[in-house]
């Protein structure tokens, strides 16, 4: 079975997580401007879908997949998407994104943990246990934005979407940039955060 996940820039985004396998990604263009992103994903069980409101403060919703419309095959999902681009004479188009080739997963190594950079095409790397999140990103081209690297500017704000329990304690510098709601939702400053187990991070 397949579902269609929707994200709207500046409003909300929907994230792929366990139990969902992204198959295709599409941009929805209205008079040449991207208004939404769609991902056709294959269901693997009955997962919850994480939807993040991009207003401040952030709101995170875990939506059971049973509430999403399901399609028996990929063609049925594509037909549903294509119906969105037929509204009279309006300039509407669906443009398929070119997927990045999957990177072979490195075998587990003693003393190593995995970091998945969700916003960088799901890039997954293995680093030493208790690594600093920003330094690992810099070494492995993970893509987390940064400027100062010292907890002063707040640029490296990111969200640990999986494995938050593997992050160390929140630092005083982080509390200057993140409120309690953000911290509860998994937001951290990458330059101040060390991880002792597998994590997935978005920004």
Buried (B, 14 or more C-beta within 10 A) or exposed (E): BBBBBBBBEEEBBBBBBEBBEBBBBBBBBBEEEEEBBBBBBBBEEEBBBBBBEEEEEBEBEEBEBEEBEEBEEEEEBBEBBEEBBEEEEEEBEBEEEEEEEEEEEEEEEEEBBBBBBBBBBBBBBBBEEEBBBBBBBBEBEBBBEBEEBEBEBBBBBBBBBBBBEBBBEBBEBBEEBBEEEBBEBBBBBBBBBBBBEBBBBBB
